[in-house]
Amino acid sequence: MKKGEPVDRALKRLKTKLDAEGILEEIRRRRAFETPSDRFKRKLRTASKRNKIRWRFSTDKPTLILDEAAD
């Protein structure tokens, strides 16, 4: 907690940091047994999200060149 910082602001900062590192998600996941098929589905979902973000920020997106399209 920073000097003079309100408690609710410090809690919000802590929560965002824990969320970014995935700690809260891991705690929720470890609370109950997860079947192998559920684990596989969860890993597919996270991989899909990761790939969407990776594709969005990749530099080799297909671009349309208007000069060649006019020919």
C-alpha positions in Angstrom: 0.0 0.0 0.0 1.4 3.4 -1.0 1.5 6.2 1.6 -1.8 8.0 1.8 -3.5 5.6 -0.7 -7.1 4.7 0.0 -7.7 1.1 1.0 -10.2 0.4 -1.8 -7.7 1.7 -4.4 -5.0 -0.6 -2.9 -7.4 -3.6 -3.0 -8.3 -2.8 -6.7 -4.6 -2.7 -7.6 -3.9 -6.0 -5.8 -6.9 -7.6 -7.5 -5.8 -6.5 -11.0 -2.3 -7.8 -10.3 -3.5 -11.2 -9.1 -5.9 -11.4 -12.1 -3.1 -10.5 -14.6 -0.9 -13.3 -13.1 -3.7 -15.8 -13.2 -3.5 -16.6 -9.4 -7.2 -16.2 -8.7 -8.1 -18.4 -11.7 -5.7 -21.1 -10.5 -7.2 -21.0 -7.0 -10.7 -21.4 -8.3 -9.5 -24.3 -10.5 -7.9 -26.2 -7.7 -10.9 -26.0 -5.4 -12.6 -29.0 -7.0 -11.4 -32.0 -8.9 -11.2 -31.5 -12.7 -11.7 -34.5 -15.0 -9.2 -35.0 -17.8 -11.8 -34.1 -20.4 -12.6 -30.8 -18.5 -8.9 -30.1 -18.3 -8.5 -30.7 -22.1 -11.5 -28.4 -22.9 -10.1 -25.6 -20.6 -6.7 -25.8 -22.3 -8.3 -25.6 -25.7 -10.3 -22.5 -24.6 -7.2 -20.7 -23.2 -5.1 -21.7 -26.3 -7.9 -20.2 -28.5 -7.9 -16.9 -26.6 -4.1 -16.8 -26.8 -4.1 -17.4 -30.5 -6.8 -14.7 -31.1 -4.7 -12.2 -29.3 -1.5 -13.3 -31.1 -3.2 -13.1 -34.5 -4.6 -9.6 -33.7 -1.2 -8.2 -33.0 0.8 -10.1 -35.6 2.4 -8.2 -38.4 1.8 -10.7 -41.2 -1.9 -10.1 -41.7 -3.1 -10.3 -45.3 -3.5 -6.9 -46.7 -5.4 -5.8 -49.8 -3.4 -3.7 -52.2 -5.8 -1.5 -54.1 -3.6 -1.0 -57.2 -3.4 -4.7 -58.0 -7.1 -5.2 -57.2 -8.0 -2.6 -59.9 -6.3 -4.5 -62.7 
